[in-house]
Each structure stands twice: as C-alpha cells, then as structure tokens.
Amino acid sequence: MTETIPFKEWQKLNLRIGKILDVKDHPNAEKLYLLDVDLGTEKRTLVAGLKQYYKPEELKGKQCVIFTNLEPATIRGIKSEGMILAAVSKDKSKVILISPEKEVDLGSKVE
C-alpha cells in the first residue's frame, strides 16, 4: 500500500455527500466533464475525468462523495472546486463513483 498518516491528517479531509445536478462536456478537453454538484448548503462546479466511464445520464441525479476542502484548481481554463471520489481498477479500465448505499441528506459528512 502506501505510508500511513496520523489520524489528525485524516481529520483535515472534508468529505461530503453531494448530488450531481448537471453534466456538461468540458469545452477545452475531450475526456473531461463539468459537473454541477449540490452540497446541500451550496452548489459547486467540478471538473472530472469521467467521460470514458460514464454517460451524462448515468451521472445526473447521482449522490456521491465529494472532497470539498481540496484547494481549487483551474483545469483547462475551468475552475474545479473539489474532487469527486471513485474507486479505480489497477489497469484503470473501471472507474466507479463512491456513493452512499441509501439516499442521505446532501452535505452529510463522510467519517
């Protein structure tokens, strides 16, 4: 695996449940989507490399885990305000979004 980190480092991560409201093609990148995500108290735009794994209709309306306190990054000219979490197979042929088993309130903290 990788090196271990102190529990205090883990506590710095702010992981929240969000709902994907809309999915658009990134205007400057073939493999990227722009996701409009509702976090309960706010809405954010995320840039995500999910295009080869999901169709827009598979993502729209889906609840997922969002890393909300990741420093914003500008990706191909668009500001991304977080990161959607996914499980990735070793050979990267499968990318599966991490989602709650049942519907939960938007903005719920993942601990």
Jmol script that loads the backbone (N, CA, C; Angstrom):
load data "model"
ATOM      1  N   MET A   1       0.839  -1.180   0.000  1.00  0.00           N
ATOM      2  CA  MET A   1       0.000   0.000   0.000  1.00  0.00           C
ATOM      3  C   MET A   1       0.887   1.247   0.000  1.00  0.00           C
ATOM      4  N   THR A   2       0.572   2.195   0.874  1.00  0.00           N
ATOM      5  CA  THR A   2       1.366   3.414   0.972  1.00  0.00           C
ATOM      6  C   THR A   2       1.698   3.667   2.434  1.00  0.00           C
ATOM      7  N   GLU A   3       2.433   4.715   2.670  1.00  0.00           N
ATOM      8  CA  GLU A   3       2.780   5.034   4.055  1.00  0.00           C
ATOM      9  C   GLU A   3       1.535   5.428   4.848  1.00  0.00           C
ATOM     10  N   THR A   4       1.603   5.267   6.144  1.00  0.00           N
ATOM     11  CA  THR A   4       0.479   5.634   6.995  1.00  0.00           C
ATOM     12  C   THR A   4       0.550   7.118   7.338  1.00  0.00           C
ATOM     13  N   ILE A   5      -0.599   7.651   7.726  1.00  0.00           N
ATOM     14  CA  ILE A   5      -0.661   9.054   8.138  1.00  0.00           C
ATOM     15  C   ILE A   5      -1.303   9.114   9.515  1.00  0.00           C
ATOM     16  N   PRO A   6      -0.979  10.135  10.282  1.00  0.00           N
ATOM     17  CA  PRO A   6      -1.631  10.285  11.583  1.00  0.00           C
ATOM     18  C   PRO A   6      -3.126  10.560  11.412  1.00  0.00           C
ATOM     19  N   PHE A   7      -3.914  10.132  12.400  1.00  0.00           N
ATOM     20  CA  PHE A   7      -5.355  10.340  12.370  1.00  0.00           C
ATOM     21  C   PHE A   7      -5.703  11.814  12.220  1.00  0.00           C
ATOM     22  N   LYS A   8      -4.903  12.691  12.800  1.00  0.00           N
ATOM     23  CA  LYS A   8      -5.149  14.139  12.692  1.00  0.00           C
ATOM     24  C   LYS A   8      -5.135  14.604  11.235  1.00  0.00           C
ATOM     25  N   GLU A   9      -4.303  13.963  10.413  1.00  0.00           N
ATOM     26  CA  GLU A   9      -4.265  14.314   8.983  1.00  0.00           C
ATOM     27  C   GLU A   9      -5.576  13.910   8.305  1.00  0.00           C
ATOM     28  N   TRP A  10      -6.067  12.725   8.618  1.00  0.00           N
ATOM     29  CA  TRP A  10      -7.340  12.246   8.074  1.00  0.00           C
ATOM     30  C   TRP A  10      -8.466  13.210   8.444  1.00  0.00           C
ATOM     31  N   GLN A  11      -8.444  13.713   9.676  1.00  0.00           N
ATOM     32  CA  GLN A  11      -9.498  14.604  10.141  1.00  0.00           C
ATOM     33  C   GLN A  11      -9.541  15.920   9.370  1.00  0.00           C
ATOM     34  N   LYS A  12      -8.478  16.270   8.694  1.00  0.00           N
ATOM     35  CA  LYS A  12      -8.451  17.504   7.899  1.00  0.00           C
ATOM     36  C   LYS A  12      -9.309  17.402   6.646  1.00  0.00           C
ATOM     37  N   LEU A  13      -9.545  16.179   6.169  1.00  0.00           N
ATOM     38  CA  LEU A  13     -10.332  15.993   4.956  1.00  0.00           C
ATOM     39  C   LEU A  13     -11.796  16.300   5.232  1.00  0.00           C
ATOM     40  N   ASN A  14     -12.400  17.092   4.373  1.00  0.00           N
ATOM     41  CA  ASN A  14     -13.820  17.378   4.487  1.00  0.00           C
ATOM     42  C   ASN A  14     -14.515  16.671   3.320  1.00  0.00           C
ATOM     43  N   LEU A  15     -15.045  15.488   3.609  1.00  0.00           N
ATOM     44  CA  LEU A  15     -15.734  14.687   2.602  1.00  0.00           C
ATOM     45  C   LEU A  15     -17.229  14.800   2.859  1.00  0.00           C
ATOM     46  N   ARG A  16     -17.973  15.196   1.837  1.00  0.00           N
ATOM     47  CA  ARG A  16     -19.413  15.440   1.973  1.00  0.00           C
ATOM     48  C   ARG A  16     -20.179  14.733   0.854  1.00  0.00           C
ATOM     49  N   ILE A  17     -21.440  14.457   1.133  1.00  0.00           N
ATOM     50  CA  ILE A  17     -22.314  13.873   0.119  1.00  0.00           C
ATOM     51  C   ILE A  17     -22.883  14.998  -0.735  1.00  0.00           C
ATOM     52  N   GLY A  18     -22.731  14.831  -2.034  1.00  0.00           N
ATOM     53  CA  GLY A  18     -23.279  15.784  -2.987  1.00  0.00           C
ATOM     54  C   GLY A  18     -24.143  15.060  -4.005  1.00  0.00           C
ATOM     55  N   LYS A  19     -24.917  15.829  -4.736  1.00  0.00           N
ATOM     56  CA  LYS A  19     -25.765  15.271  -5.791  1.00  0.00           C
ATOM     57  C   LYS A  19     -25.419  15.964  -7.096  1.00  0.00           C
ATOM     58  N   ILE A  20     -25.167  15.176  -8.122  1.00  0.00           N
ATOM     59  CA  ILE A  20     -24.833  15.734  -9.434  1.00  0.00           C
ATOM     60  C   ILE A  20     -26.118  16.241 -10.084  1.00  0.00           C
ATOM     61  N   LEU A  21     -26.174  17.550 -10.297  1.00  0.00           N
ATOM     62  CA  LEU A  21     -27.362  18.183 -10.875  1.00  0.00           C
ATOM     63  C   LEU A  21     -27.303  18.230 -12.394  1.00  0.00           C
ATOM     64  N   ASP A  22     -26.101  18.475 -12.923  1.00  0.00           N
ATOM     65  CA  ASP A  22     -25.957  18.622 -14.368  1.00  0.00           C
ATOM     66  C   ASP A  22     -24.575  18.167 -14.794  1.00  0.00           C
ATOM     67  N   VAL A  23     -24.499  17.678 -16.017  1.00  0.00           N
ATOM     68  CA  VAL A  23     -23.239  17.184 -16.600  1.00  0.00           C
ATOM     69  C   VAL A  23     -23.101  17.808 -17.976  1.00  0.00           C
ATOM     70  N   LYS A  24     -21.970  18.480 -18.201  1.00  0.00           N
ATOM     71  CA  LYS A  24     -21.708  19.098 -19.498  1.00  0.00           C
ATOM     72  C   LYS A  24     -20.320  18.683 -19.976  1.00  0.00           C
ATOM     73  N   ASP A  25     -20.124  18.679 -21.269  1.00  0.00           N
ATOM     74  CA  ASP A  25     -18.796  18.447 -21.823  1.00  0.00           C
ATOM     75  C   ASP A  25     -17.913  19.638 -21.505  1.00  0.00           C
ATOM     76  N   HIS A  26     -16.667  19.364 -21.153  1.00  0.00           N
ATOM     77  CA  HIS A  26     -15.696  20.444 -20.953  1.00  0.00           C
ATOM     78  C   HIS A  26     -15.389  21.033 -22.331  1.00  0.00           C
ATOM     79  N   PRO A  27     -15.460  22.348 -22.473  1.00  0.00           N
ATOM     80  CA  PRO A  27     -15.257  22.939 -23.805  1.00  0.00           C
ATOM     81  C   PRO A  27     -13.821  22.810 -24.329  1.00  0.00           C
ATOM     82  N   ASN A  28     -12.862  22.549 -23.445  1.00  0.00           N
ATOM     83  CA  ASN A  28     -11.457  22.516 -23.862  1.00  0.00           C
ATOM     84  C   ASN A  28     -10.768  21.174 -23.625  1.00  0.00           C
ATOM     85  N   ALA A  29     -11.549  20.123 -23.386  1.00  0.00           N
ATOM     86  CA  ALA A  29     -10.935  18.828 -23.110  1.00  0.00           C
ATOM     87  C   ALA A  29     -11.874  17.692 -23.502  1.00  0.00           C
ATOM     88  N   GLU A  30     -11.363  16.748 -24.266  1.00  0.00           N
ATOM     89  CA  GLU A  30     -12.151  15.628 -24.769  1.00  0.00           C
ATOM     90  C   GLU A  30     -12.613  14.652 -23.695  1.00  0.00           C
ATOM     91  N   LYS A  31     -11.802  14.422 -22.661  1.00  0.00           N
ATOM     92  CA  LYS A  31     -12.090  13.377 -21.680  1.00  0.00           C
ATOM     93  C   LYS A  31     -12.718  13.886 -20.384  1.00  0.00           C
ATOM     94  N   LEU A  32     -13.007  15.187 -20.329  1.00  0.00           N
ATOM     95  CA  LEU A  32     -13.489  15.773 -19.078  1.00  0.00           C
ATOM     96  C   LEU A  32     -14.945  16.221 -19.160  1.00  0.00           C
ATOM     97  N   TYR A  33     -15.604  16.131 -18.009  1.00  0.00           N
ATOM     98  CA  TYR A  33     -16.942  16.682 -17.828  1.00  0.00           C
ATOM     99  C   TYR A  33     -16.875  17.851 -16.855  1.00  0.00           C
ATOM    100  N   LEU A  34     -17.852  18.729 -16.962  1.00  0.00           N
ATOM    101  CA  LEU A  34     -18.116  19.734 -15.947  1.00  0.00           C
ATOM    102  C   LEU A  34     -19.350  19.252 -15.194  1.00  0.00           C
ATOM    103  N   LEU A  35     -19.220  19.085 -13.893  1.00  0.00           N
ATOM    104  CA  LEU A  35     -20.318  18.609 -13.062  1.00  0.00           C
ATOM    105  C   LEU A  35     -20.802  19.737 -12.172  1.00  0.00           C
ATOM    106  N   ASP A  36     -22.085  20.008 -12.192  1.00  0.00           N
ATOM    107  CA  ASP A  36     -22.697  20.928 -11.233  1.00  0.00           C
ATOM    108  C   ASP A  36     -23.202  20.066 -10.091  1.00  0.00           C
ATOM    109  N   VAL A  37     -22.681  20.319  -8.882  1.00  0.00           N
ATOM    110  CA  VAL A  37     -22.961  19.473  -7.729  1.00  0.00           C
ATOM    111  C   VAL A  37     -23.618  20.290  -6.620  1.00  0.00           C
ATOM    112  N   ASP A  38     -24.679  19.738  -6.031  1.00  0.00           N
ATOM    113  CA  ASP A  38     -25.371  20.343  -4.899  1.00  0.00           C
ATOM    114  C   ASP A  38     -24.862  19.687  -3.622  1.00  0.00           C
ATOM    115  N   LEU A  39     -24.316  20.506  -2.715  1.00  0.00           N
ATOM    116  CA  LEU A  39     -23.795  20.011  -1.444  1.00  0.00           C
ATOM    117  C   LEU A  39     -24.728  20.340  -0.281  1.00  0.00           C
ATOM    118  N   GLY A  40     -25.954  20.680  -0.584  1.00  0.00           N
ATOM    119  CA  GLY A  40     -26.931  20.988   0.456  1.00  0.00           C
ATOM    120  C   GLY A  40     -26.982  22.464   0.801  1.00  0.00           C
ATOM    121  N   THR A  41     -25.832  23.038   1.172  1.00  0.00           N
ATOM    122  CA  THR A  41     -25.777  24.456   1.532  1.00  0.00           C
ATOM    123  C   THR A  41     -25.171  25.313   0.424  1.00  0.00           C
ATOM    124  N   GLU A  42     -24.617  24.657  -0.577  1.00  0.00           N
ATOM    125  CA  GLU A  42     -24.000  25.387  -1.699  1.00  0.00           C
ATOM    126  C   GLU A  42     -23.926  24.487  -2.924  1.00  0.00           C
ATOM    127  N   LYS A  43     -23.740  25.137  -4.061  1.00  0.00           N
ATOM    128  CA  LYS A  43     -23.536  24.411  -5.314  1.00  0.00           C
ATOM    129  C   LYS A  43     -22.139  24.727  -5.820  1.00  0.00           C
ATOM    130  N   ARG A  44     -21.496  23.718  -6.412  1.00  0.00           N
ATOM    131  CA  ARG A  44     -20.142  23.887  -6.932  1.00  0.00           C
ATOM    132  C   ARG A  44     -20.013  23.252  -8.307  1.00  0.00           C
ATOM    133  N   THR A  45     -18.983  23.708  -9.023  1.00  0.00           N
ATOM    134  CA  THR A  45     -18.619  23.106 -10.302  1.00  0.00           C
ATOM    135  C   THR A  45     -17.345  22.291 -10.097  1.00  0.00           C
ATOM    136  N   LEU A  46     -17.369  21.058 -10.571  1.00  0.00           N
ATOM    137  CA  LEU A  46     -16.193  20.192 -10.520  1.00  0.00           C
ATOM    138  C   LEU A  46     -15.818  19.803 -11.940  1.00  0.00           C
ATOM    139  N   VAL A  47     -14.531  19.675 -12.184  1.00  0.00           N
ATOM    140  CA  VAL A  47     -14.035  19.131 -13.442  1.00  0.00           C
ATOM    141  C   VAL A  47     -13.635  17.694 -13.146  1.00  0.00           C
ATOM    142  N   ALA A  48     -14.173  16.747 -13.916  1.00  0.00           N
ATOM    143  CA  ALA A  48     -13.933  15.335 -13.623  1.00  0.00           C
ATOM    144  C   ALA A  48     -13.618  14.556 -14.895  1.00  0.00           C
ATOM    145  N   GLY A  49     -12.624  13.691 -14.809  1.00  0.00           N
ATOM    146  CA  GLY A  49     -12.210  12.849 -15.935  1.00  0.00           C
ATOM    147  C   GLY A  49     -13.006  11.555 -15.990  1.00  0.00           C
ATOM    148  N   LEU A  50     -14.305  11.687 -16.176  1.00  0.00           N
ATOM    149  CA  LEU A  50     -15.191  10.518 -16.138  1.00  0.00           C
ATOM    150  C   LEU A  50     -15.804  10.164 -17.494  1.00  0.00           C
ATOM    151  N   LYS A  51     -15.484  10.913 -18.508  1.00  0.00           N
ATOM    152  CA  LYS A  51     -16.172  10.790 -19.795  1.00  0.00           C
ATOM    153  C   LYS A  51     -16.066   9.397 -20.417  1.00  0.00           C
ATOM    154  N   GLN A  52     -14.931   8.751 -20.276  1.00  0.00           N
ATOM    155  CA  GLN A  52     -14.788   7.430 -20.900  1.00  0.00           C
ATOM    156  C   GLN A  52     -15.426   6.323 -20.059  1.00  0.00           C
ATOM    157  N   TYR A  53     -15.930   6.666 -18.875  1.00  0.00           N
ATOM    158  CA  TYR A  53     -16.507   5.659 -17.982  1.00  0.00           C
ATOM    159  C   TYR A  53     -18.010   5.818 -17.760  1.00  0.00           C
ATOM    160  N   TYR A  54     -18.529   7.029 -17.928  1.00  0.00           N
ATOM    161  CA  TYR A  54     -19.937   7.307 -17.663  1.00  0.00           C
ATOM    162  C   TYR A  54     -20.540   8.175 -18.756  1.00  0.00           C
ATOM    163  N   LYS A  55     -21.813   7.911 -19.061  1.00  0.00           N
ATOM    164  CA  LYS A  55     -22.591   8.798 -19.920  1.00  0.00           C
ATOM    165  C   LYS A  55     -23.217   9.843 -19.006  1.00  0.00           C
ATOM    166  N   PRO A  56     -23.500  11.030 -19.515  1.00  0.00           N
ATOM    167  CA  PRO A  56     -24.091  12.078 -18.668  1.00  0.00           C
ATOM    168  C   PRO A  56     -25.337  11.620 -17.910  1.00  0.00           C
ATOM    169  N   GLU A  57     -26.194  10.860 -18.575  1.00  0.00           N
ATOM    170  CA  GLU A  57     -27.436  10.420 -17.925  1.00  0.00           C
ATOM    171  C   GLU A  57     -27.187   9.430 -16.779  1.00  0.00           C
ATOM    172  N   GLU A  58     -26.046   8.761 -16.776  1.00  0.00           N
ATOM    173  CA  GLU A  58     -25.696   7.855 -15.676  1.00  0.00           C
ATOM    174  C   GLU A  58     -25.246   8.630 -14.437  1.00  0.00           C
ATOM    175  N   LEU A  59     -24.768   9.836 -14.645  1.00  0.00           N
ATOM    176  CA  LEU A  59     -24.256  10.655 -13.544  1.00  0.00           C
ATOM    177  C   LEU A  59     -25.308  11.589 -12.966  1.00  0.00           C
ATOM    178  N   LYS A  60     -26.138  12.122 -13.824  1.00  0.00           N
ATOM    179  CA  LYS A  60     -27.125  13.125 -13.400  1.00  0.00           C
ATOM    180  C   LYS A  60     -28.066  12.528 -12.344  1.00  0.00           C
ATOM    181  N   GLY A  61     -28.191  13.231 -11.209  1.00  0.00           N
ATOM    182  CA  GLY A  61     -29.058  12.799 -10.130  1.00  0.00           C
ATOM    183  C   GLY A  61     -28.405  11.861  -9.134  1.00  0.00           C
ATOM    184  N   LYS A  62     -27.166  11.462  -9.394  1.00  0.00           N
ATOM    185  CA  LYS A  62     -26.468  10.508  -8.537  1.00  0.00           C
ATOM    186  C   LYS A  62     -25.855  11.202  -7.319  1.00  0.00           C
ATOM    187  N   GLN A  63     -26.010  10.574  -6.145  1.00  0.00           N
ATOM    188  CA  GLN A  63     -25.317  11.040  -4.948  1.00  0.00           C
ATOM    189  C   GLN A  63     -23.915  10.444  -4.950  1.00  0.00           C
ATOM    190  N   CYS A  64     -22.943  11.230  -4.472  1.00  0.00           N
ATOM    191  CA  CYS A  64     -21.554  10.781  -4.472  1.00  0.00           C
ATOM    192  C   CYS A  64     -20.779  11.494  -3.369  1.00  0.00           C
ATOM    193  N   VAL A  65     -19.551  11.033  -3.154  1.00  0.00           N
ATOM    194  CA  VAL A  65     -18.689  11.620  -2.136  1.00  0.00           C
ATOM    195  C   VAL A  65     -17.799  12.672  -2.798  1.00  0.00           C
ATOM    196  N   ILE A  66     -17.790  13.869  -2.206  1.00  0.00           N
ATOM    197  CA  ILE A  66     -17.012  14.992  -2.738  1.00  0.00           C
ATOM    198  C   ILE A  66     -15.989  15.429  -1.699  1.00  0.00           C
ATOM    199  N   PHE A  67     -14.750  15.561  -2.138  1.00  0.00           N
ATOM    200  CA  PHE A  67     -13.662  16.109  -1.317  1.00  0.00           C
ATOM    201  C   PHE A  67     -13.807  17.616  -1.452  1.00  0.00           C
ATOM    202  N   THR A  68     -14.368  18.271  -0.403  1.00  0.00           N
ATOM    203  CA  THR A  68     -14.767  19.671  -0.534  1.00  0.00           C
ATOM    204  C   THR A  68     -13.690  20.685  -0.147  1.00  0.00           C
ATOM    205  N   ASN A  69     -12.722  20.288   0.663  1.00  0.00           N
ATOM    206  CA  ASN A  69     -11.718  21.282   1.064  1.00  0.00           C
ATOM    207  C   ASN A  69     -10.388  21.097   0.333  1.00  0.00           C
ATOM    208  N   LEU A  70     -10.448  20.465  -0.816  1.00  0.00           N
ATOM    209  CA  LEU A  70      -9.291  20.410  -1.702  1.00  0.00           C
ATOM    210  C   LEU A  70      -9.099  21.797  -2.313  1.00  0.00           C
ATOM    211  N   GLU A  71      -7.866  22.234  -2.388  1.00  0.00           N
ATOM    212  CA  GLU A  71      -7.584  23.544  -2.974  1.00  0.00           C
ATOM    213  C   GLU A  71      -8.137  23.600  -4.399  1.00  0.00           C
ATOM    214  N   PRO A  72      -8.894  24.655  -4.758  1.00  0.00           N
ATOM    215  CA  PRO A  72      -9.426  24.757  -6.128  1.00  0.00           C
ATOM    216  C   PRO A  72      -8.292  24.735  -7.160  1.00  0.00           C
ATOM    217  N   ALA A  73      -8.597  24.159  -8.312  1.00  0.00           N
ATOM    218  CA  ALA A  73      -7.610  24.085  -9.397  1.00  0.00           C
ATOM    219  C   ALA A  73      -8.282  24.492 -10.700  1.00  0.00           C
ATOM    220  N   THR A  74      -7.560  25.185 -11.542  1.00  0.00           N
ATOM    221  CA  THR A  74      -8.076  25.530 -12.863  1.00  0.00           C
ATOM    222  C   THR A  74      -7.588  24.460 -13.832  1.00  0.00           C
ATOM    223  N   ILE A  75      -8.556  23.745 -14.419  1.00  0.00           N
ATOM    224  CA  ILE A  75      -8.243  22.632 -15.316  1.00  0.00           C
ATOM    225  C   ILE A  75      -8.748  22.972 -16.705  1.00  0.00           C
ATOM    226  N   ARG A  76      -7.813  23.185 -17.603  1.00  0.00           N
ATOM    227  CA  ARG A  76      -8.131  23.565 -18.975  1.00  0.00           C
ATOM    228  C   ARG A  76      -9.050  24.779 -19.027  1.00  0.00           C
ATOM    229  N   GLY A  77      -8.755  25.768 -18.162  1.00  0.00           N
ATOM    230  CA  GLY A  77      -9.472  27.030 -18.188  1.00  0.00           C
ATOM    231  C   GLY A  77     -10.726  27.096 -17.329  1.00  0.00           C
ATOM    232  N   ILE A  78     -11.097  26.010 -16.666  1.00  0.00           N
ATOM    233  CA  ILE A  78     -12.300  25.985 -15.823  1.00  0.00           C
ATOM    234  C   ILE A  78     -11.883  25.695 -14.380  1.00  0.00           C
ATOM    235  N   LYS A  79     -12.420  26.491 -13.439  1.00  0.00           N
ATOM    236  CA  LYS A  79     -12.103  26.308 -12.024  1.00  0.00           C
ATOM    237  C   LYS A  79     -12.884  25.115 -11.469  1.00  0.00           C
ATOM    238  N   SER A  80     -12.156  24.163 -10.883  1.00  0.00           N
ATOM    239  CA  SER A  80     -12.764  23.000 -10.242  1.00  0.00           C
ATOM    240  C   SER A  80     -12.709  23.212  -8.739  1.00  0.00           C
ATOM    241  N   GLU A  81     -13.877  23.100  -8.079  1.00  0.00           N
ATOM    242  CA  GLU A  81     -13.993  23.435  -6.662  1.00  0.00           C
ATOM    243  C   GLU A  81     -14.173  22.196  -5.790  1.00  0.00           C
ATOM    244  N   GLY A  82     -13.361  21.182  -6.036  1.00  0.00           N
ATOM    245  CA  GLY A  82     -13.412  19.947  -5.267  1.00  0.00           C
ATOM    246  C   GLY A  82     -13.094  18.768  -6.151  1.00  0.00           C
ATOM    247  N   MET A  83     -13.249  17.568  -5.571  1.00  0.00           N
ATOM    248  CA  MET A  83     -12.964  16.346  -6.321  1.00  0.00           C
ATOM    249  C   MET A  83     -13.995  15.284  -5.967  1.00  0.00           C
ATOM    250  N   ILE A  84     -14.501  14.633  -6.985  1.00  0.00           N
ATOM    251  CA  ILE A  84     -15.423  13.529  -6.790  1.00  0.00           C
ATOM    252  C   ILE A  84     -14.583  12.271  -6.559  1.00  0.00           C
ATOM    253  N   LEU A  85     -14.968  11.451  -5.588  1.00  0.00           N
ATOM    254  CA  LEU A  85     -14.176  10.272  -5.260  1.00  0.00           C
ATOM    255  C   LEU A  85     -14.698   9.037  -5.982  1.00  0.00           C
ATOM    256  N   ALA A  86     -13.761   8.202  -6.423  1.00  0.00           N
ATOM    257  CA  ALA A  86     -14.107   6.991  -7.164  1.00  0.00           C
ATOM    258  C   ALA A  86     -13.089   5.897  -6.870  1.00  0.00           C
ATOM    259  N   ALA A  87     -13.524   4.671  -7.030  1.00  0.00           N
ATOM    260  CA  ALA A  87     -12.629   3.517  -6.970  1.00  0.00           C
ATOM    261  C   ALA A  87     -12.130   3.274  -8.391  1.00  0.00           C
ATOM    262  N   VAL A  88     -10.831   2.997  -8.526  1.00  0.00           N
ATOM    263  CA  VAL A  88     -10.221   2.811  -9.838  1.00  0.00           C
ATOM    264  C   VAL A  88      -9.514   1.461  -9.867  1.00  0.00           C
ATOM    265  N   SER A  89      -9.829   0.647 -10.880  1.00  0.00           N
ATOM    266  CA  SER A  89      -9.176  -0.653 -11.004  1.00  0.00           C
ATOM    267  C   SER A  89      -7.691  -0.461 -11.325  1.00  0.00           C
ATOM    268  N   LYS A  90      -6.890  -1.501 -11.037  1.00  0.00           N
ATOM    269  CA  LYS A  90      -5.438  -1.418 -11.251  1.00  0.00           C
ATOM    270  C   LYS A  90      -5.081  -0.988 -12.665  1.00  0.00           C
ATOM    271  N   ASP A  91      -5.779  -1.555 -13.641  1.00  0.00           N
ATOM    272  CA  ASP A  91      -5.464  -1.238 -15.036  1.00  0.00           C
ATOM    273  C   ASP A  91      -6.225  -0.013 -15.547  1.00  0.00           C
ATOM    274  N   LYS A  92      -6.975   0.636 -14.654  1.00  0.00           N
ATOM    275  CA  LYS A  92      -7.735   1.856 -14.949  1.00  0.00           C
ATOM    276  C   LYS A  92      -8.842   1.646 -15.992  1.00  0.00           C
ATOM    277  N   SER A  93      -9.262   0.394 -16.162  1.00  0.00           N
ATOM    278  CA  SER A  93     -10.345   0.115 -17.105  1.00  0.00           C
ATOM    279  C   SER A  93     -11.714   0.378 -16.480  1.00  0.00           C
ATOM    280  N   LYS A  94     -11.767   0.408 -15.145  1.00  0.00           N
ATOM    281  CA  LYS A  94     -13.018   0.675 -14.442  1.00  0.00           C
ATOM    282  C   LYS A  94     -12.826   1.816 -13.457  1.00  0.00           C
ATOM    283  N   VAL A  95     -13.756   2.746 -13.478  1.00  0.00           N
ATOM    284  CA  VAL A  95     -13.814   3.841 -12.505  1.00  0.00           C
ATOM    285  C   VAL A  95     -15.246   3.865 -11.993  1.00  0.00           C
ATOM    286  N   ILE A  96     -15.401   3.620 -10.688  1.00  0.00           N
ATOM    287  CA  ILE A  96     -16.726   3.526 -10.088  1.00  0.00           C
ATOM    288  C   ILE A  96     -16.853   4.590  -9.000  1.00  0.00           C
ATOM    289  N   LEU A  97     -17.846   5.472  -9.134  1.00  0.00           N
ATOM    290  CA  LEU A  97     -18.050   6.518  -8.142  1.00  0.00           C
ATOM    291  C   LEU A  97     -18.376   5.922  -6.783  1.00  0.00           C
ATOM    292  N   ILE A  98     -17.874   6.547  -5.736  1.00  0.00           N
ATOM    293  CA  ILE A  98     -18.194   6.147  -4.374  1.00  0.00           C
ATOM    294  C   ILE A  98     -19.478   6.876  -3.984  1.00  0.00           C
ATOM    295  N   SER A  99     -20.497   6.085  -3.658  1.00  0.00           N
ATOM    296  CA  SER A  99     -21.823   6.627  -3.365  1.00  0.00           C
ATOM    297  C   SER A  99     -22.374   6.014  -2.091  1.00  0.00           C
ATOM    298  N   PRO A 100     -23.256   6.747  -1.399  1.00  0.00           N
ATOM    299  CA  PRO A 100     -23.891   6.137  -0.230  1.00  0.00           C
ATOM    300  C   PRO A 100     -24.803   4.991  -0.667  1.00  0.00           C
ATOM    301  N   GLU A 101     -24.933   4.003   0.202  1.00  0.00           N
ATOM    302  CA  GLU A 101     -25.776   2.843  -0.087  1.00  0.00           C
ATOM    303  C   GLU A 101     -27.245   3.248  -0.231  1.00  0.00           C
ATOM    304  N   LYS A 102     -27.666   4.219   0.578  1.00  0.00           N
ATOM    305  CA  LYS A 102     -29.036   4.721   0.551  1.00  0.00           C
ATOM    306  C   LYS A 102     -28.981   6.239   0.436  1.00  0.00           C
ATOM    307  N   GLU A 103     -30.120   6.838   0.034  1.00  0.00           N
ATOM    308  CA  GLU A 103     -30.197   8.299  -0.033  1.00  0.00           C
ATOM    309  C   GLU A 103     -29.895   8.885   1.348  1.00  0.00           C
ATOM    310  N   VAL A 104     -29.152   9.960   1.370  1.00  0.00           N
ATOM    311  CA  VAL A 104     -28.799  10.644   2.608  1.00  0.00           C
ATOM    312  C   VAL A 104     -28.884  12.141   2.347  1.00  0.00           C
ATOM    313  N   ASP A 105     -29.027  12.950   3.400  1.00  0.00           N
ATOM    314  CA  ASP A 105     -29.113  14.392   3.221  1.00  0.00           C
ATOM    315  C   ASP A 105     -27.884  14.926   2.514  1.00  0.00           C
ATOM    316  N   LEU A 106     -28.090  15.835   1.569  1.00  0.00           N
ATOM    317  CA  LEU A 106     -26.968  16.471   0.888  1.00  0.00           C
ATOM    318  C   LEU A 106     -26.154  17.256   1.904  1.00  0.00           C
ATOM    319  N   GLY A 107     -24.850  17.176   1.775  1.00  0.00           N
ATOM    320  CA  GLY A 107     -23.964  17.862   2.697  1.00  0.00           C
ATOM    321  C   GLY A 107     -23.564  16.997   3.885  1.00  0.00           C
ATOM    322  N   SER A 108     -24.157  15.789   4.001  1.00  0.00           N
ATOM    323  CA  SER A 108     -23.785  14.901   5.107  1.00  0.00           C
ATOM    324  C   SER A 108     -22.286  14.627   5.076  1.00  0.00           C
ATOM    325  N   LYS A 109     -21.670  14.625   6.250  1.00  0.00           N
ATOM    326  CA  LYS A 109     -20.225  14.411   6.384  1.00  0.00           C
ATOM    327  C   LYS A 109     -19.922  12.921   6.295  1.00  0.00           C
ATOM    328  N   VAL A 110     -18.872  12.580   5.578  1.00  0.00           N
ATOM    329  CA  VAL A 110     -18.389  11.206   5.494  1.00  0.00           C
ATOM    330  C   VAL A 110     -17.275  11.067   6.527  1.00  0.00           C
ATOM    331  N   GLU A 111     -17.435  10.135   7.445  1.00  0.00           N
ATOM    332  CA  GLU A 111     -16.449   9.951   8.521  1.00  0.00           C
ATOM    333  C   GLU A 111     -15.924   8.537   8.520  1.00  0.00           C
TER     334      GLU A 111
END
end "model"
wireframe off; spacefill off
backbone 0.3
color backbone group
